[in-house]
Amino acid sequence: MNWKFWNKRCDSLPDPSQADWDRALINRVVIEYLDDQRKRRRWSVLFKLSILIYVIVTFAVTAQFLAPASAPTEDHAALVEINGIIDTDSDASADRVIFALRTAFEAKHAKGVILRINSPGGSPVQAGYINDEIKRLKEKYKKDHDGKDMPVYAVAVDLCASGGYYVAVGADAIYVDKASLVGSIGVRMDGFGFQKAIEDLGIERRLLTAGANKGILDPFSPLDESQRDFIQGVLDQLHAQFIDEVKRGRGDKLKGGDELFSGLFWSGEEAVELGLADGLGNSTQIARDLLGTEKVVKYSKKRNPLDSMARRLGTMVGLGIRESVGLTGSLSPPY
């Protein structure tokens, strides 16, 4: 079977001893060139068609995945979840949590908001955004509803630590399971120092900077005392901000001394005794006993699972374009 689309032409070149062989050679070159151009156009059309099909399918699936559910038409507790590390690229990012909070506060039949937290912490900035937005939304709701409050309760699952607890203190009350781990009110910065290792291996570190402290925390350079003191000062300032927010949120409920802010964490039972939490309870119980409804509606949205696929497609397309124009080397800048 002869697959002409896939197989290259195997005709022999014109014999120079024949008459008009030069003309025959030129014709042959032209034919080969035109044939090659047709093949390139076929592949180009096929590639563009594949991209178009992928985009159409992606939009169709994404629209279905992200289609807003119909608004609840009966009283309910609005559930907003904070799962995992609080970071810009996680399901617990400030953007995602705040979007869910705003939707919950605007819901006509929401009797209150439950923040269900299962997080070891994360970015202090992201946690601070969420905490600030909780307070802003409560003030706005009260102003827009003639002094009526929208109750917000935080419910800890396995972990409500560090940045997770920073978010929780923005709520009206905090409820935990007896085995939850609560607290870790502190700030950390970690890394490694390989200076001695490279010295023992006879490796010379060449680090050029503009700015005396631009190489601070470089793992292959020594950390002198002035830099250590500077970093410690920054951490102490962030820690003080964390402590102030906890005291502002918990007030006179706190029972204990400086150990509360030492970075230690406690079980849920101990957290209640120390005033870090108000009692034991779960989301369903809080909805039923404090908000007076058995219905709990989740307002959190997970990340679109096609996002990573789209990013991978973009990388593949970029590589394909580079190869098509003959760029095979690195395009990274030399810095």
Secondary structure as a PSIPRED ss2 file (coil, helix, strand):
# PSIPRED VFORMAT (PSIPRED V4.0)

   1 M C   1.000  0.000  0.000
   2 N C   1.000  0.000  0.000
   3 W C   1.000  0.000  0.000
   4 K C   1.000  0.000  0.000
   5 F C   1.000  0.000  0.000
   6 W C   1.000  0.000  0.000
   7 N C   1.000  0.000  0.000
   8 K C   1.000  0.000  0.000
   9 R C   1.000  0.000  0.000
  10 C C   1.000  0.000  0.000
  11 D C   1.000  0.000  0.000
  12 S C   1.000  0.000  0.000
  13 L C   1.000  0.000  0.000
  14 P C   1.000  0.000  0.000
  15 D C   1.000  0.000  0.000
  16 P C   1.000  0.000  0.000
  17 S C   1.000  0.000  0.000
  18 Q C   1.000  0.000  0.000
  19 A C   1.000  0.000  0.000
  20 D C   1.000  0.000  0.000
  21 W H   0.000  1.000  0.000
  22 D H   0.000  1.000  0.000
  23 R H   0.000  1.000  0.000
  24 A H   0.000  1.000  0.000
  25 L H   0.000  1.000  0.000
  26 I H   0.000  1.000  0.000
  27 N H   0.000  1.000  0.000
  28 R H   0.000  1.000  0.000
  29 V H   0.000  1.000  0.000
  30 V H   0.000  1.000  0.000
  31 I H   0.000  1.000  0.000
  32 E H   0.000  1.000  0.000
  33 Y H   0.000  1.000  0.000
  34 L H   0.000  1.000  0.000
  35 D H   0.000  1.000  0.000
  36 D H   0.000  1.000  0.000
  37 Q H   0.000  1.000  0.000
  38 R H   0.000  1.000  0.000
  39 K H   0.000  1.000  0.000
  40 R H   0.000  1.000  0.000
  41 R H   0.000  1.000  0.000
  42 R H   0.000  1.000  0.000
  43 W H   0.000  1.000  0.000
  44 S H   0.000  1.000  0.000
  45 V H   0.000  1.000  0.000
  46 L H   0.000  1.000  0.000
  47 F H   0.000  1.000  0.000
  48 K H   0.000  1.000  0.000
  49 L H   0.000  1.000  0.000
  50 S H   0.000  1.000  0.000
  51 I H   0.000  1.000  0.000
  52 L H   0.000  1.000  0.000
  53 I H   0.000  1.000  0.000
  54 Y H   0.000  1.000  0.000
  55 V H   0.000  1.000  0.000
  56 I H   0.000  1.000  0.000
  57 V H   0.000  1.000  0.000
  58 T H   0.000  1.000  0.000
  59 F H   0.000  1.000  0.000
  60 A H   0.000  1.000  0.000
  61 V H   0.000  1.000  0.000
  62 T H   0.000  1.000  0.000
  63 A H   0.000  1.000  0.000
  64 Q H   0.000  1.000  0.000
  65 F H   0.000  1.000  0.000
  66 L H   0.000  1.000  0.000
  67 A C   1.000  0.000  0.000
  68 P C   1.000  0.000  0.000
  69 A C   1.000  0.000  0.000
  70 S C   1.000  0.000  0.000
  71 A C   1.000  0.000  0.000
  72 P C   1.000  0.000  0.000
  73 T C   1.000  0.000  0.000
  74 E C   1.000  0.000  0.000
  75 D C   1.000  0.000  0.000
  76 H E   0.000  0.000  1.000
  77 A E   0.000  0.000  1.000
  78 A E   0.000  0.000  1.000
  79 L E   0.000  0.000  1.000
  80 V E   0.000  0.000  1.000
  81 E E   0.000  0.000  1.000
  82 I E   0.000  0.000  1.000
  83 N E   0.000  0.000  1.000
  84 G C   1.000  0.000  0.000
  85 I C   1.000  0.000  0.000
  86 I E   0.000  0.000  1.000
  87 D C   1.000  0.000  0.000
  88 T C   1.000  0.000  0.000
  89 D C   1.000  0.000  0.000
  90 S C   1.000  0.000  0.000
  91 D C   1.000  0.000  0.000
  92 A C   1.000  0.000  0.000
  93 S C   1.000  0.000  0.000
  94 A H   0.000  1.000  0.000
  95 D H   0.000  1.000  0.000
  96 R H   0.000  1.000  0.000
  97 V H   0.000  1.000  0.000
  98 I H   0.000  1.000  0.000
  99 F H   0.000  1.000  0.000
 100 A H   0.000  1.000  0.000
 101 L H   0.000  1.000  0.000
 102 R H   0.000  1.000  0.000
 103 T H   0.000  1.000  0.000
 104 A H   0.000  1.000  0.000
 105 F H   0.000  1.000  0.000
 106 E H   0.000  1.000  0.000
 107 A C   1.000  0.000  0.000
 108 K C   1.000  0.000  0.000
 109 H C   1.000  0.000  0.000
 110 A E   0.000  0.000  1.000
 111 K E   0.000  0.000  1.000
 112 G E   0.000  0.000  1.000
 113 V E   0.000  0.000  1.000
 114 I E   0.000  0.000  1.000
 115 L E   0.000  0.000  1.000
 116 R E   0.000  0.000  1.000
 117 I E   0.000  0.000  1.000
 118 N E   0.000  0.000  1.000
 119 S E   0.000  0.000  1.000
 120 P C   1.000  0.000  0.000
 121 G C   1.000  0.000  0.000
 122 G E   0.000  0.000  1.000
 123 S C   1.000  0.000  0.000
 124 P H   0.000  1.000  0.000
 125 V H   0.000  1.000  0.000
 126 Q H   0.000  1.000  0.000
 127 A H   0.000  1.000  0.000
 128 G H   0.000  1.000  0.000
 129 Y H   0.000  1.000  0.000
 130 I H   0.000  1.000  0.000
 131 N H   0.000  1.000  0.000
 132 D H   0.000  1.000  0.000
 133 E H   0.000  1.000  0.000
 134 I H   0.000  1.000  0.000
 135 K H   0.000  1.000  0.000
 136 R H   0.000  1.000  0.000
 137 L H   0.000  1.000  0.000
 138 K H   0.000  1.000  0.000
 139 E H   0.000  1.000  0.000
 140 K H   0.000  1.000  0.000
 141 Y H   0.000  1.000  0.000
 142 K H   0.000  1.000  0.000
 143 K H   0.000  1.000  0.000
 144 D H   0.000  1.000  0.000
 145 H C   1.000  0.000  0.000
 146 D C   1.000  0.000  0.000
 147 G C   1.000  0.000  0.000
 148 K C   1.000  0.000  0.000
 149 D C   1.000  0.000  0.000
 150 M C   1.000  0.000  0.000
 151 P C   1.000  0.000  0.000
 152 V E   0.000  0.000  1.000
 153 Y E   0.000  0.000  1.000
 154 A E   0.000  0.000  1.000
 155 V E   0.000  0.000  1.000
 156 A E   0.000  0.000  1.000
 157 V E   0.000  0.000  1.000
 158 D E   0.000  0.000  1.000
 159 L E   0.000  0.000  1.000
 160 C E   0.000  0.000  1.000
 161 A E   0.000  0.000  1.000
 162 S C   1.000  0.000  0.000
 163 G H   0.000  1.000  0.000
 164 G H   0.000  1.000  0.000
 165 Y H   0.000  1.000  0.000
 166 Y H   0.000  1.000  0.000
 167 V H   0.000  1.000  0.000
 168 A H   0.000  1.000  0.000
 169 V C   1.000  0.000  0.000
 170 G C   1.000  0.000  0.000
 171 A C   1.000  0.000  0.000
 172 D C   1.000  0.000  0.000
 173 A E   0.000  0.000  1.000
 174 I E   0.000  0.000  1.000
 175 Y E   0.000  0.000  1.000
 176 V E   0.000  0.000  1.000
 177 D C   1.000  0.000  0.000
 178 K C   1.000  0.000  0.000
 179 A C   1.000  0.000  0.000
 180 S C   1.000  0.000  0.000
 181 L E   0.000  0.000  1.000
 182 V E   0.000  0.000  1.000
 183 G E   0.000  0.000  1.000
 184 S C   1.000  0.000  0.000
 185 I C   1.000  0.000  0.000
 186 G C   1.000  0.000  0.000
 187 V C   1.000  0.000  0.000
 188 R C   1.000  0.000  0.000
 189 M C   1.000  0.000  0.000
 190 D C   1.000  0.000  0.000
 191 G C   1.000  0.000  0.000
 192 F C   1.000  0.000  0.000
 193 G C   1.000  0.000  0.000
 194 F C   1.000  0.000  0.000
 195 Q H   0.000  1.000  0.000
 196 K H   0.000  1.000  0.000
 197 A H   0.000  1.000  0.000
 198 I H   0.000  1.000  0.000
 199 E H   0.000  1.000  0.000
 200 D H   0.000  1.000  0.000
 201 L C   1.000  0.000  0.000
 202 G C   1.000  0.000  0.000
 203 I C   1.000  0.000  0.000
 204 E C   1.000  0.000  0.000
 205 R C   1.000  0.000  0.000
 206 R C   1.000  0.000  0.000
 207 L C   1.000  0.000  0.000
 208 L C   1.000  0.000  0.000
 209 T C   1.000  0.000  0.000
 210 A C   1.000  0.000  0.000
 211 G C   1.000  0.000  0.000
 212 A C   1.000  0.000  0.000
 213 N C   1.000  0.000  0.000
 214 K C   1.000  0.000  0.000
 215 G C   1.000  0.000  0.000
 216 I C   1.000  0.000  0.000
 217 L C   1.000  0.000  0.000
 218 D C   1.000  0.000  0.000
 219 P C   1.000  0.000  0.000
 220 F C   1.000  0.000  0.000
 221 S C   1.000  0.000  0.000
 222 P C   1.000  0.000  0.000
 223 L C   1.000  0.000  0.000
 224 D C   1.000  0.000  0.000
 225 E H   0.000  1.000  0.000
 226 S H   0.000  1.000  0.000
 227 Q H   0.000  1.000  0.000
 228 R H   0.000  1.000  0.000
 229 D H   0.000  1.000  0.000
 230 F H   0.000  1.000  0.000
 231 I H   0.000  1.000  0.000
 232 Q H   0.000  1.000  0.000
 233 G H   0.000  1.000  0.000
 234 V H   0.000  1.000  0.000
 235 L H   0.000  1.000  0.000
 236 D H   0.000  1.000  0.000
 237 Q H   0.000  1.000  0.000
 238 L H   0.000  1.000  0.000
 239 H H   0.000  1.000  0.000
 240 A H   0.000  1.000  0.000
 241 Q H   0.000  1.000  0.000
 242 F H   0.000  1.000  0.000
 243 I H   0.000  1.000  0.000
 244 D H   0.000  1.000  0.000
 245 E H   0.000  1.000  0.000
 246 V H   0.000  1.000  0.000
 247 K H   0.000  1.000  0.000
 248 R H   0.000  1.000  0.000
 249 G H   0.000  1.000  0.000
 250 R H   0.000  1.000  0.000
 251 G H   0.000  1.000  0.000
 252 D H   0.000  1.000  0.000
 253 K H   0.000  1.000  0.000
 254 L C   1.000  0.000  0.000
 255 K C   1.000  0.000  0.000
 256 G C   1.000  0.000  0.000
 257 G C   1.000  0.000  0.000
 258 D H   0.000  1.000  0.000
 259 E H   0.000  1.000  0.000
 260 L H   0.000  1.000  0.000
 261 F H   0.000  1.000  0.000
 262 S C   1.000  0.000  0.000
 263 G C   1.000  0.000  0.000
 264 L C   1.000  0.000  0.000
 265 F E   0.000  0.000  1.000
 266 W E   0.000  0.000  1.000
 267 S E   0.000  0.000  1.000
 268 G H   0.000  1.000  0.000
 269 E H   0.000  1.000  0.000
 270 E H   0.000  1.000  0.000
 271 A H   0.000  1.000  0.000
 272 V H   0.000  1.000  0.000
 273 E H   0.000  1.000  0.000
 274 L C   1.000  0.000  0.000
 275 G C   1.000  0.000  0.000
 276 L C   1.000  0.000  0.000
 277 A C   1.000  0.000  0.000
 278 D C   1.000  0.000  0.000
 279 G E   0.000  0.000  1.000
 280 L E   0.000  0.000  1.000
 281 G C   1.000  0.000  0.000
 282 N C   1.000  0.000  0.000
 283 S H   0.000  1.000  0.000
 284 T H   0.000  1.000  0.000
 285 Q H   0.000  1.000  0.000
 286 I H   0.000  1.000  0.000
 287 A H   0.000  1.000  0.000
 288 R H   0.000  1.000  0.000
 289 D H   0.000  1.000  0.000
 290 L C   1.000  0.000  0.000
 291 L C   1.000  0.000  0.000
 292 G C   1.000  0.000  0.000
 293 T C   1.000  0.000  0.000
 294 E C   1.000  0.000  0.000
 295 K C   1.000  0.000  0.000
 296 V E   0.000  0.000  1.000
 297 V E   0.000  0.000  1.000
 298 K E   0.000  0.000  1.000
 299 Y C   1.000  0.000  0.000
 300 S C   1.000  0.000  0.000
 301 K C   1.000  0.000  0.000
 302 K C   1.000  0.000  0.000
 303 R C   1.000  0.000  0.000
 304 N C   1.000  0.000  0.000
 305 P C   1.000  0.000  0.000
 306 L C   1.000  0.000  0.000
 307 D H   0.000  1.000  0.000
 308 S H   0.000  1.000  0.000
 309 M H   0.000  1.000  0.000
 310 A H   0.000  1.000  0.000
 311 R H   0.000  1.000  0.000
 312 R H   0.000  1.000  0.000
 313 L H   0.000  1.000  0.000
 314 G H   0.000  1.000  0.000
 315 T H   0.000  1.000  0.000
 316 M H   0.000  1.000  0.000
 317 V H   0.000  1.000  0.000
 318 G H   0.000  1.000  0.000
 319 L H   0.000  1.000  0.000
 320 G H   0.000  1.000  0.000
 321 I H   0.000  1.000  0.000
 322 R H   0.000  1.000  0.000
 323 E H   0.000  1.000  0.000
 324 S H   0.000  1.000  0.000
 325 V C   1.000  0.000  0.000
 326 G C   1.000  0.000  0.000
 327 L C   1.000  0.000  0.000
 328 T C   1.000  0.000  0.000
 329 G C   1.000  0.000  0.000
 330 S C   1.000  0.000  0.000
 331 L C   1.000  0.000  0.000
 332 S C   1.000  0.000  0.000
 333 P C   1.000  0.000  0.000
 334 P C   1.000  0.000  0.000
 335 Y C   1.000  0.000  0.000
